Amino acid sequence: MPADAASHEVETALIEHFRRFLPDGFEIIEPVCGALFFTEGEA
């Protein structure tokens, strides 16, 4: 990621990367300052 990337570009890239490893049944609830918080999704 380039040093001059916009914050939304960084956030989007982080979410896309994290979704590759997120177990089934979980969802991202809030990306904050380079951290992603997740919880079990509603079935």
PDBQT receptor file of N, H, CA, C and O in Angstrom, charges set to zero:
ATOM      1  N   MET A   1       0.855  -1.166   0.000  1.00  0.00    +0.000 N 
ATOM      2  CA  MET A   1       0.000   0.000   0.000  1.00  0.00    +0.000 C 
ATOM      3  C   MET A   1       0.904   1.233   0.000  1.00  0.00    +0.000 C 
ATOM      4  O   MET A   1       1.779   1.347   0.859  1.00  0.00    +0.000 OA
ATOM      5  N   PRO A   2       0.714   2.145  -0.934  1.00  0.00    +0.000 N 
ATOM      6  CA  PRO A   2       1.547   3.350  -0.978  1.00  0.00    +0.000 C 
ATOM      7  C   PRO A   2       1.353   4.214   0.267  1.00  0.00    +0.000 C 
ATOM      8  O   PRO A   2       0.277   4.224   0.865  1.00  0.00    +0.000 OA
ATOM      9  N   ALA A   3       2.394   4.931   0.646  1.00  0.00    +0.000 N 
ATOM     10  H   ALA A   3       3.268   4.924   0.160  1.00  0.00    +0.000 HD
ATOM     11  CA  ALA A   3       2.331   5.784   1.833  1.00  0.00    +0.000 C 
ATOM     12  C   ALA A   3       1.293   6.887   1.690  1.00  0.00    +0.000 C 
ATOM     13  O   ALA A   3       0.766   7.375   2.689  1.00  0.00    +0.000 OA
ATOM     14  N   ASP A   4       0.994   7.284   0.455  1.00  0.00    +0.000 N 
ATOM     15  H   ASP A   4       1.422   6.888  -0.357  1.00  0.00    +0.000 HD
ATOM     16  CA  ASP A   4       0.029   8.366   0.250  1.00  0.00    +0.000 C 
ATOM     17  C   ASP A   4      -1.384   7.859  -0.061  1.00  0.00    +0.000 C 
ATOM     18  O   ASP A   4      -2.218   8.619  -0.553  1.00  0.00    +0.000 OA
ATOM     19  N   ALA A   5      -1.656   6.590   0.221  1.00  0.00    +0.000 N 
ATOM     20  H   ALA A   5      -0.978   5.972   0.621  1.00  0.00    +0.000 HD
ATOM     21  CA  ALA A   5      -2.983   6.029  -0.034  1.00  0.00    +0.000 C 
ATOM     22  C   ALA A   5      -4.010   6.705   0.876  1.00  0.00    +0.000 C 
ATOM     23  O   ALA A   5      -3.738   6.992   2.041  1.00  0.00    +0.000 OA
ATOM     24  N   ALA A   6      -5.179   6.949   0.324  1.00  0.00    +0.000 N 
ATOM     25  H   ALA A   6      -5.400   6.716  -0.623  1.00  0.00    +0.000 HD
ATOM     26  CA  ALA A   6      -6.259   7.538   1.111  1.00  0.00    +0.000 C 
ATOM     27  C   ALA A   6      -6.732   6.537   2.161  1.00  0.00    +0.000 C 
ATOM     28  O   ALA A   6      -6.642   5.326   1.956  1.00  0.00    +0.000 OA
ATOM     29  N   SER A   7      -7.231   7.040   3.273  1.00  0.00    +0.000 N 
ATOM     30  H   SER A   7      -7.305   8.023   3.439  1.00  0.00    +0.000 HD
ATOM     31  CA  SER A   7      -7.639   6.154   4.365  1.00  0.00    +0.000 C 
ATOM     32  C   SER A   7      -8.703   5.157   3.927  1.00  0.00    +0.000 C 
ATOM     33  O   SER A   7      -8.695   4.013   4.382  1.00  0.00    +0.000 OA
ATOM     34  N   HIS A   8      -9.629   5.569   3.044  1.00  0.00    +0.000 N 
ATOM     35  H   HIS A   8      -9.636   6.498   2.674  1.00  0.00    +0.000 HD
ATOM     36  CA  HIS A   8     -10.655   4.627   2.599  1.00  0.00    +0.000 C 
ATOM     37  C   HIS A   8     -10.050   3.514   1.741  1.00  0.00    +0.000 C 
ATOM     38  O   HIS A   8     -10.569   2.397   1.731  1.00  0.00    +0.000 OA
ATOM     39  N   GLU A   9      -8.965   3.800   1.024  1.00  0.00    +0.000 N 
ATOM     40  H   GLU A   9      -8.544   4.706   1.032  1.00  0.00    +0.000 HD
ATOM     41  CA  GLU A   9      -8.299   2.755   0.242  1.00  0.00    +0.000 C 
ATOM     42  C   GLU A   9      -7.643   1.737   1.168  1.00  0.00    +0.000 C 
ATOM     43  O   GLU A   9      -7.691   0.534   0.913  1.00  0.00    +0.000 OA
ATOM     44  N   VAL A  10      -7.040   2.220   2.229  1.00  0.00    +0.000 N 
ATOM     45  H   VAL A  10      -7.002   3.198   2.436  1.00  0.00    +0.000 HD
ATOM     46  CA  VAL A  10      -6.409   1.331   3.204  1.00  0.00    +0.000 C 
ATOM     47  C   VAL A  10      -7.474   0.478   3.881  1.00  0.00    +0.000 C 
ATOM     48  O   VAL A  10      -7.303  -0.732   4.030  1.00  0.00    +0.000 OA
ATOM     49  N   GLU A  11      -8.566   1.104   4.288  1.00  0.00    +0.000 N 
ATOM     50  H   GLU A  11      -8.705   2.087   4.167  1.00  0.00    +0.000 HD
ATOM     51  CA  GLU A  11      -9.651   0.390   4.953  1.00  0.00    +0.000 C 
ATOM     52  C   GLU A  11     -10.238  -0.678   4.035  1.00  0.00    +0.000 C 
ATOM     53  O   GLU A  11     -10.477  -1.804   4.472  1.00  0.00    +0.000 OA
ATOM     54  N   THR A  12     -10.473  -0.338   2.772  1.00  0.00    +0.000 N 
ATOM     55  H   THR A  12     -10.279   0.576   2.418  1.00  0.00    +0.000 HD
ATOM     56  CA  THR A  12     -11.025  -1.291   1.810  1.00  0.00    +0.000 C 
ATOM     57  C   THR A  12     -10.081  -2.472   1.612  1.00  0.00    +0.000 C 
ATOM     58  O   THR A  12     -10.523  -3.620   1.591  1.00  0.00    +0.000 OA
ATOM     59  N   ALA A  13      -8.797  -2.201   1.467  1.00  0.00    +0.000 N 
ATOM     60  H   ALA A  13      -8.438  -1.268   1.483  1.00  0.00    +0.000 HD
ATOM     61  CA  ALA A  13      -7.816  -3.271   1.286  1.00  0.00    +0.000 C 
ATOM     62  C   ALA A  13      -7.756  -4.169   2.511  1.00  0.00    +0.000 C 
ATOM     63  O   ALA A  13      -7.659  -5.389   2.383  1.00  0.00    +0.000 OA
ATOM     64  N   LEU A  14      -7.814  -3.576   3.697  1.00  0.00    +0.000 N 
ATOM     65  H   LEU A  14      -7.893  -2.585   3.802  1.00  0.00    +0.000 HD
ATOM     66  CA  LEU A  14      -7.773  -4.355   4.933  1.00  0.00    +0.000 C 
ATOM     67  C   LEU A  14      -8.990  -5.260   5.053  1.00  0.00    +0.000 C 
ATOM     68  O   LEU A  14      -8.865  -6.427   5.425  1.00  0.00    +0.000 OA
ATOM     69  N   ILE A  15     -10.157  -4.731   4.741  1.00  0.00    +0.000 N 
ATOM     70  H   ILE A  15     -10.258  -3.784   4.438  1.00  0.00    +0.000 HD
ATOM     71  CA  ILE A  15     -11.384  -5.529   4.802  1.00  0.00    +0.000 C 
ATOM     72  C   ILE A  15     -11.331  -6.676   3.802  1.00  0.00    +0.000 C 
ATOM     73  O   ILE A  15     -11.668  -7.808   4.149  1.00  0.00    +0.000 OA
ATOM     74  N   GLU A  16     -10.916  -6.405   2.574  1.00  0.00    +0.000 N 
ATOM     75  H   GLU A  16     -10.642  -5.486   2.293  1.00  0.00    +0.000 HD
ATOM     76  CA  GLU A  16     -10.834  -7.458   1.556  1.00  0.00    +0.000 C 
ATOM     77  C   GLU A  16      -9.856  -8.549   1.980  1.00  0.00    +0.000 C 
ATOM     78  O   GLU A  16     -10.124  -9.735   1.790  1.00  0.00    +0.000 OA
ATOM     79  N   HIS A  17      -8.730  -8.150   2.552  1.00  0.00    +0.000 N 
ATOM     80  H   HIS A  17      -8.513  -7.186   2.707  1.00  0.00    +0.000 HD
ATOM     81  CA  HIS A  17      -7.744  -9.128   3.013  1.00  0.00    +0.000 C 
ATOM     82  C   HIS A  17      -8.307  -9.950   4.166  1.00  0.00    +0.000 C 
ATOM     83  O   HIS A  17      -8.180 -11.174   4.176  1.00  0.00    +0.000 OA
ATOM     84  N   PHE A  18      -8.919  -9.293   5.122  1.00  0.00    +0.000 N 
ATOM     85  H   PHE A  18      -9.022  -8.298   5.113  1.00  0.00    +0.000 HD
ATOM     86  CA  PHE A  18      -9.417  -9.983   6.306  1.00  0.00    +0.000 C 
ATOM     87  C   PHE A  18     -10.525 -10.964   5.965  1.00  0.00    +0.000 C 
ATOM     88  O   PHE A  18     -10.618 -12.026   6.581  1.00  0.00    +0.000 OA
ATOM     89  N   ARG A  19     -11.372 -10.626   4.989  1.00  0.00    +0.000 N 
ATOM     90  H   ARG A  19     -11.296  -9.763   4.489  1.00  0.00    +0.000 HD
ATOM     91  CA  ARG A  19     -12.479 -11.516   4.609  1.00  0.00    +0.000 C 
ATOM     92  C   ARG A  19     -11.987 -12.865   4.102  1.00  0.00    +0.000 C 
ATOM     93  O   ARG A  19     -12.719 -13.851   4.172  1.00  0.00    +0.000 OA
ATOM     94  N   ARG A  20     -10.766 -12.925   3.596  1.00  0.00    +0.000 N 
ATOM     95  H   ARG A  20     -10.170 -12.123   3.539  1.00  0.00    +0.000 HD
ATOM     96  CA  ARG A  20     -10.212 -14.203   3.129  1.00  0.00    +0.000 C 
ATOM     97  C   ARG A  20     -10.035 -15.189   4.277  1.00  0.00    +0.000 C 
ATOM     98  O   ARG A  20     -10.071 -16.401   4.065  1.00  0.00    +0.000 OA
ATOM     99  N   PHE A  21      -9.845 -14.682   5.487  1.00  0.00    +0.000 N 
ATOM    100  H   PHE A  21      -9.816 -13.697   5.660  1.00  0.00    +0.000 HD
ATOM    101  CA  PHE A  21      -9.543 -15.533   6.635  1.00  0.00    +0.000 C 
ATOM    102  C   PHE A  21     -10.669 -15.585   7.658  1.00  0.00    +0.000 C 
ATOM    103  O   PHE A  21     -10.584 -16.342   8.626  1.00  0.00    +0.000 OA
ATOM    104  N   LEU A  22     -11.716 -14.799   7.464  1.00  0.00    +0.000 N 
ATOM    105  H   LEU A  22     -11.785 -14.184   6.678  1.00  0.00    +0.000 HD
ATOM    106  CA  LEU A  22     -12.825 -14.758   8.408  1.00  0.00    +0.000 C 
ATOM    107  C   LEU A  22     -13.620 -16.058   8.302  1.00  0.00    +0.000 C 
ATOM    108  O   LEU A  22     -14.061 -16.425   7.212  1.00  0.00    +0.000 OA
ATOM    109  N   PRO A  23     -13.807 -16.757   9.421  1.00  0.00    +0.000 N 
ATOM    110  CA  PRO A  23     -14.554 -18.022   9.372  1.00  0.00    +0.000 C 
ATOM    111  C   PRO A  23     -15.999 -17.804   8.930  1.00  0.00    +0.000 C 
ATOM    112  O   PRO A  23     -16.554 -16.720   9.111  1.00  0.00    +0.000 OA
ATOM    113  N   ASP A  24     -16.595 -18.833   8.355  1.00  0.00    +0.000 N 
ATOM    114  H   ASP A  24     -16.143 -19.713   8.208  1.00  0.00    +0.000 HD
ATOM    115  CA  ASP A  24     -18.008 -18.773   7.982  1.00  0.00    +0.000 C 
ATOM    116  C   ASP A  24     -18.833 -18.450   9.222  1.00  0.00    +0.000 C 
ATOM    117  O   ASP A  24     -18.527 -18.914  10.320  1.00  0.00    +0.000 OA
ATOM    118  N   GLY A  25     -19.861 -17.667   9.042  1.00  0.00    +0.000 N 
ATOM    119  H   GLY A  25     -20.110 -17.290   8.150  1.00  0.00    +0.000 HD
ATOM    120  CA  GLY A  25     -20.744 -17.325  10.148  1.00  0.00    +0.000 C 
ATOM    121  C   GLY A  25     -20.324 -16.091  10.920  1.00  0.00    +0.000 C 
ATOM    122  O   GLY A  25     -20.996 -15.712  11.879  1.00  0.00    +0.000 OA
ATOM    123  N   PHE A  26     -19.223 -15.449  10.527  1.00  0.00    +0.000 N 
ATOM    124  H   PHE A  26     -18.677 -15.757   9.748  1.00  0.00    +0.000 HD
ATOM    125  CA  PHE A  26     -18.777 -14.232  11.193  1.00  0.00    +0.000 C 
ATOM    126  C   PHE A  26     -18.893 -13.069  10.223  1.00  0.00    +0.000 C 
ATOM    127  O   PHE A  26     -18.819 -13.249   9.008  1.00  0.00    +0.000 OA
ATOM    128  N   GLU A  27     -19.075 -11.882  10.768  1.00  0.00    +0.000 N 
ATOM    129  H   GLU A  27     -19.135 -11.736  11.755  1.00  0.00    +0.000 HD
ATOM    130  CA  GLU A  27     -19.157 -10.693   9.933  1.00  0.00    +0.000 C 
ATOM    131  C   GLU A  27     -18.350  -9.568  10.565  1.00  0.00    +0.000 C 
ATOM    132  O   GLU A  27     -18.190  -9.503  11.784  1.00  0.00    +0.000 OA
ATOM    133  N   ILE A  28     -17.849  -8.691   9.717  1.00  0.00    +0.000 N 
ATOM    134  H   ILE A  28     -17.978  -8.744   8.727  1.00  0.00    +0.000 HD
ATOM    135  CA  ILE A  28     -17.109  -7.525  10.178  1.00  0.00    +0.000 C 
ATOM    136  C   ILE A  28     -18.133  -6.503  10.655  1.00  0.00    +0.000 C 
ATOM    137  O   ILE A  28     -19.089  -6.199   9.942  1.00  0.00    +0.000 OA
ATOM    138  N   ILE A  29     -17.931  -5.968  11.867  1.00  0.00    +0.000 N 
ATOM    139  H   ILE A  29     -17.154  -6.215  12.445  1.00  0.00    +0.000 HD
ATOM    140  CA  ILE A  29     -18.898  -5.002  12.368  1.00  0.00    +0.000 C 
ATOM    141  C   ILE A  29     -18.375  -3.578  12.376  1.00  0.00    +0.000 C 
ATOM    142  O   ILE A  29     -19.163  -2.635  12.305  1.00  0.00    +0.000 OA
ATOM    143  N   GLU A  30     -17.047  -3.399  12.460  1.00  0.00    +0.000 N 
ATOM    144  H   GLU A  30     -16.407  -4.165  12.517  1.00  0.00    +0.000 HD
ATOM    145  CA  GLU A  30     -16.539  -2.033  12.487  1.00  0.00    +0.000 C 
ATOM    146  C   GLU A  30     -15.040  -1.995  12.220  1.00  0.00    +0.000 C 
ATOM    147  O   GLU A  30     -14.255  -2.502  13.021  1.00  0.00    +0.000 OA
ATOM    148  N   PRO A  31     -14.638  -1.401  11.106  1.00  0.00    +0.000 N 
ATOM    149  CA  PRO A  31     -13.207  -1.188  10.891  1.00  0.00    +0.000 C 
ATOM    150  C   PRO A  31     -12.799   0.128  11.553  1.00  0.00    +0.000 C 
ATOM    151  O   PRO A  31     -13.408   1.165  11.288  1.00  0.00    +0.000 OA
ATOM    152  N   VAL A  32     -11.779   0.098  12.409  1.00  0.00    +0.000 N 
ATOM    153  H   VAL A  32     -11.285  -0.744  12.625  1.00  0.00    +0.000 HD
ATOM    154  CA  VAL A  32     -11.357   1.305  13.128  1.00  0.00    +0.000 C 
ATOM    155  C   VAL A  32      -9.843   1.365  13.175  1.00  0.00    +0.000 C 
ATOM    156  O   VAL A  32      -9.205   0.447  13.690  1.00  0.00    +0.000 OA
ATOM    157  N   CYS A  33      -9.263   2.419  12.652  1.00  0.00    +0.000 N 
ATOM    158  H   CYS A  33      -9.781   3.165  12.234  1.00  0.00    +0.000 HD
ATOM    159  CA  CYS A  33      -7.823   2.686  12.781  1.00  0.00    +0.000 C 
ATOM    160  C   CYS A  33      -6.957   1.465  12.474  1.00  0.00    +0.000 C 
ATOM    161  O   CYS A  33      -6.016   1.176  13.212  1.00  0.00    +0.000 OA
ATOM    162  N   GLY A  34      -7.258   0.759  11.411  1.00  0.00    +0.000 N 
ATOM    163  H   GLY A  34      -8.023   0.994  10.811  1.00  0.00    +0.000 HD
ATOM    164  CA  GLY A  34      -6.446  -0.379  11.017  1.00  0.00    +0.000 C 
ATOM    165  C   GLY A  34      -6.784  -1.664  11.735  1.00  0.00    +0.000 C 
ATOM    166  O   GLY A  34      -6.120  -2.678  11.521  1.00  0.00    +0.000 OA
ATOM    167  N   ALA A  35      -7.805  -1.652  12.586  1.00  0.00    +0.000 N 
ATOM    168  H   ALA A  35      -8.345  -0.828  12.760  1.00  0.00    +0.000 HD
ATOM    169  CA  ALA A  35      -8.240  -2.864  13.278  1.00  0.00    +0.000 C 
ATOM    170  C   ALA A  35      -9.654  -3.199  12.810  1.00  0.00    +0.000 C 
ATOM    171  O   ALA A  35     -10.450  -2.306  12.519  1.00  0.00    +0.000 OA
ATOM    172  N   LEU A  36      -9.951  -4.480  12.741  1.00  0.00    +0.000 N 
ATOM    173  H   LEU A  36      -9.304  -5.205  12.977  1.00  0.00    +0.000 HD
ATOM    174  CA  LEU A  36     -11.295  -4.903  12.367  1.00  0.00    +0.000 C 
ATOM    175  C   LEU A  36     -11.904  -5.664  13.531  1.00  0.00    +0.000 C 
ATOM    176  O   LEU A  36     -11.287  -6.571  14.090  1.00  0.00    +0.000 OA
ATOM    177  N   PHE A  37     -13.099  -5.290  13.882  1.00  0.00    +0.000 N 
ATOM    178  H   PHE A  37     -13.600  -4.553  13.428  1.00  0.00    +0.000 HD
ATOM    179  CA  PHE A  37     -13.823  -5.978  14.935  1.00  0.00    +0.000 C 
ATOM    180  C   PHE A  37     -14.875  -6.837  14.264  1.00  0.00    +0.000 C 
ATOM    181  O   PHE A  37     -15.523  -6.407  13.309  1.00  0.00    +0.000 OA
ATOM    182  N   PHE A  38     -15.044  -8.048  14.761  1.00  0.00    +0.000 N 
ATOM    183  H   PHE A  38     -14.518  -8.397  15.536  1.00  0.00    +0.000 HD
ATOM    184  CA  PHE A  38     -16.003  -8.940  14.128  1.00  0.00    +0.000 C 
ATOM    185  C   PHE A  38     -16.782  -9.697  15.180  1.00  0.00    +0.000 C 
ATOM    186  O   PHE A  38     -16.365  -9.804  16.334  1.00  0.00    +0.000 OA
ATOM    187  N   THR A  39     -17.910 -10.215  14.765  1.00  0.00    +0.000 N 
ATOM    188  H   THR A  39     -18.249 -10.128  13.828  1.00  0.00    +0.000 HD
ATOM    189  CA  THR A  39     -18.786 -10.946  15.658  1.00  0.00    +0.000 C 
ATOM    190  C   THR A  39     -19.424 -12.083  14.877  1.00  0.00    +0.000 C 
ATOM    191  O   THR A  39     -19.380 -12.108  13.647  1.00  0.00    +0.000 OA
ATOM    192  N   GLU A  40     -20.013 -13.018  15.598  1.00  0.00    +0.000 N 
ATOM    193  H   GLU A  40     -20.048 -12.999  16.597  1.00  0.00    +0.000 HD
ATOM    194  CA  GLU A  40     -20.741 -14.080  14.924  1.00  0.00    +0.000 C 
ATOM    195  C   GLU A  40     -21.932 -13.462  14.216  1.00  0.00    +0.000 C 
ATOM    196  O   GLU A  40     -22.661 -12.656  14.796  1.00  0.00    +0.000 OA
ATOM    197  N   GLY A  41     -22.128 -13.841  12.961  1.00  0.00    +0.000 N 
ATOM    198  H   GLY A  41     -21.536 -14.495  12.490  1.00  0.00    +0.000 HD
ATOM    199  CA  GLY A  41     -23.256 -13.323  12.196  1.00  0.00    +0.000 C 
ATOM    200  C   GLY A  41     -24.552 -13.950  12.674  1.00  0.00    +0.000 C 
ATOM    201  O   GLY A  41     -24.555 -14.988  13.336  1.00  0.00    +0.000 OA
ATOM    202  N   GLU A  42     -25.647 -13.302  12.327  1.00  0.00    +0.000 N 
ATOM    203  H   GLU A  42     -25.645 -12.459  11.789  1.00  0.00    +0.000 HD
ATOM    204  CA  GLU A  42     -26.944 -13.854  12.688  1.00  0.00    +0.000 C 
ATOM    205  C   GLU A  42     -27.328 -14.901  11.663  1.00  0.00    +0.000 C 
ATOM    206  O   GLU A  42     -27.276 -14.654  10.458  1.00  0.00    +0.000 OA
ATOM    207  N   ALA A  43     -27.710 -16.062  12.143  1.00  0.00    +0.000 N 
ATOM    208  H   ALA A  43     -27.752 -16.262  13.121  1.00  0.00    +0.000 HD
ATOM    209  CA  ALA A  43     -28.043 -17.181  11.254  1.00  0.00    +0.000 C 
ATOM    210  C   ALA A  43     -29.468 -17.120  10.791  1.00  0.00    +0.000 C 
ATOM    211  O   ALA A  43     -29.911 -17.987  10.037  1.00  0.00    +0.000 OA
TER     212      ALA A  43
